[in-house]
């Protein structure tokens, strides 16, 4: 039996190398994405040693994009999408136009034809789905207004690129000066057909998919088989994406997004999201590896100035256009900066577009190499943009808090301690991290018992509801700096970590234990390994749901027997 097959070797070497380099990157305080991209460079044809199969890597990456967009759709309702249409549609159009014009200008300077510059500029105008969503998810911004605008913007870009991919072959002859006899009706027909197919897909999903998909998943859930439920989720996400591309000629990403968005109306959406998470992360890593494989590192020495100009357009040209239009529509600077940082990179559609441009004879190979190198450089630098954004917004919040406290001090004529994140005045209280299924039950019981309570939560809807109910809330991720100090865990009677992620829970427990060596800490887990992990970081008690259910069952059967 042959063990060294291209598929297996690409997956194994890609994941192992990405893990090693990602771990090194994390160790030196750089984004793990850099490690994943470098893994692809080492596996590519331009460096010595093992060379993976690029076609297989690209197809595996496509599965990651499908699963990622499906997951985003699960948290993104049609109402959310329509709520940002007024900014997302004109914003994406203006940004695409500006980036395309800059690309045409650079193409002219390099001696390319107008058609080559047009393809080059369009390739620089569209952001990567995976990179953008990864950045938003890491900062828990997907459900925020900024996240909804960025995702809506991305969908408009994807639709524009789908239209471009259909239209480009029809006008390639005209762009090369060979189609002088082409009529406007002949050029308009591909556009109308594409728009009709997209509209047909949307109508089909709203009319048919809205009924069939939730009904199918509910039926599978009632079978009680977790295996079948997980399989159903993957079948729906991948099947709808493939069917959308096959029947309606829309992108895999768009098809998967609509499948998730339709399913988001079901109460099973959270469970479906959890089931896709492990594979989603694994295939997203393979996407970054596949991008790294495309890059020839020698282009840095061969084309330094054109490459620098290309990176400038990606990082600053289109980002400046996005910033300007978001501010023009009256949104705050924080939103404008988030959108700009989100779009300061290029990805999968860019690769498809330049490949088509080279195949049609519009774009020279030199242009493809510049786009690919610009992509990997922009993806590597994008986390730095977000890091600067985080620092800038943190400083802004700190100044705003200080200004607010100064105003209060002037009005009350007394000194006020100025801190970036105000500390609660509660003492001898319980700090509850997470207000989901478990946390909400705990919270209700503590309030009925009149126990002083502070909740750390980052879901906007939950935060608003708790505040209306009179519960003190610290908004954000409990693992972030200063969050536990703001909750005054040093003066608390106990810390309850009710979030389901044991790895994040371990970070919270470790930070709390460092602040208060005697603080009683109780956490939740799903396995013996997670129990050991949380206790290692300082939890006093770790409760596993399965164990407590078994104890309750034994207690009940014992009580029944006694009766």
KAKA-V319790 format. One line per field, one symbol per residue. phi: phi as a letter, one per 40 degrees, with the letter a starting at -180 (. if undefined). psi: psi as a letter, one per 20 degrees, with the letter a starting at -180 (. if undefined). burial: # if it has 16 or more other ideal C-beta (glycine too) atoms within 10 Angstrom, else .. A space follows every 10 residues. Layout:
# KAKA-V319790
phi->???
psi->???
burial->???
This chain:
# KAKA-V319790
phi->.ccccdcccc cccccccccc ccccccccgb dddcccccdc ccccccbchc bccccccccc cccccccccc ccdcbbcccc cccbccbccc cccccccccc cccccccccc gccccccccc cccccbccdc ccccccccbf bdcccccccc ccdccccccc cdcccccdcc bdccccgbbc cccccccccd cccccccccc cccccccccc cccccccccc cccgcccccc cccccccccc cccccccbfc cdcccccccc cccccccccc ccccccdccc cccccccccc ccccccdccc ccbccdcccc cccccbcccc ccdccccccg cccccccccc ccccabadcc cccccccccc gcbcddcccc cccccccccc cddccccccd cccccccccc cccccccccc ccfacbcbbd bdccccbfbb cbcgbcccdc ccdccccccf cdbbbbabcd ccdccccccg ccbbcicccc dgcccccfcc bccabbcbcc ccccdccccc cccccacbcc bbbbabaccc cccccdchcc bbbbdccccc cccccccccc ccc
psi->pohmqhgghg gghggghhgg hhggghhjkq phhgggghgh ghirijqqbp orohggghhh hhgggghghg hghhjorhgg ghhjhhhggh ghgggggghg gghgghgghj jrrggghggg ghhiiprpgg gghggghhjl igjrggghgg ggghgggggh hggghhhghh jggghjjilh jprhhhhhgh ghgghhgghg gggghhgghh ggghgghhgh hihjohghgg hgghggghgg gghghggikr qgggghghgh hghhiqijgg ghghhigghg gghhghghgh ghhipohihh hhlgghgghg hggghhfhhg gggghghhjj qrhggghggg hhilrrcghg ggghgggghi jgprhhgghg gghhghghhh ighhghghgg gghghghghg gggghhghgg hilqqppoqh opqqiqqlrp pooplbgghh ggggghhhjk pppppoqjog gggggghhjj pppopapiiq qighghilhh jqiqpoojqi ohghhhgggg hghhhohjpp pprqrirhgh ggghhhijpg ppppghghgg ghghgghggg hh.
burial->........## #.###.##.. ##..#....# ########## ####..#... .###.###.# ########## ########.# #..#..##.. ##.###.### ####.##..# .##.###### ########## #######.#. ##.####### ########## ##.#####.# ###.#..... .........# ...#..##.. ##.##...## ..##..#..# #.......## .###.###.# #..##..### ########## ####.#.##. ###.##..## .######### #####...#. ..#..##.## #.###.###. ######.... #...###### ########## ####.###.# .###.##### ########## ###.##..#. .......... ....#..... .......... #..#.#..## #####..### .##..#.... .#######.. .##..#.... #.######## ..#######. ##.####### .#.###.### ###.##..#. #####....# #.###.#### .##....... .......... ...
